[in-house]
Amino acid sequence: MEEKKNYTVSVYTENNIGILNRLSAIFLKRHINIESMTVSESEIEHVHRFTFVVIVTETLIRKVVLQLEKQIEVIGAFFHTEEEIIYHETALFKISSEHLYDENIQNKLKFRRAHIIAITERYFVIEASGLKEDIDNMYQKLKHYGLMQFVRSGRIAISRPRMAISDVLKEIAPEGEKSEDRSQKTEVQRII
């Protein structure tokens, strides 16, 4: 039986309404739980990047990526193992101000990528960034102080090997062609 692993899937798309539903439906149809998801602008103007983290077999992730690439708005989809990417997550911890000067909390901040970003009379907020395990460890250490709120981002990642997305875009959109022209072309291709 094939081993399940963490995979980070990067999907480059046009920024159209409803694309998130169509992409996540592909995971849903295959009964794949999305562990983490982020969306942002990419290094290419008018192109967005969806980053999904899933735990599946290599065979299944290959099928999913092929299915993702069949979507009209998808320019390219790639998957990477943990070893092939550099990644981080960010988290915010809201704690009562009564613990603000607690030396234990101050010491925890010194040895992690964490700092206080807001202080009020009632609470203070710590921002931490790092690997999932770093955030989990910080959470375990701070929960004893009565966390008022906790939130974490999805994974943001860049690949170690060169991704061919820029080459793919050059093939699709010749120099000087506008994004609207590319969208119209895609629409025409879909109709044909």
Secondary structure by P-SEA (a helix, b strand, c coil): cbbbbbbbbbbbbccccaaaaaaaaaaaaaccccccccccccccccbbbbbbbbbccaaaaaaaaaaaaacccccbbbbbcccccccbbbbbbbbcccccccaaaaaaaaacccccccccccbbbbbbbccaaaaaaaaaaaccccccbbbbbcbbbbbccccaaaaaaaaaccccccaaaaaaaaaaaaac
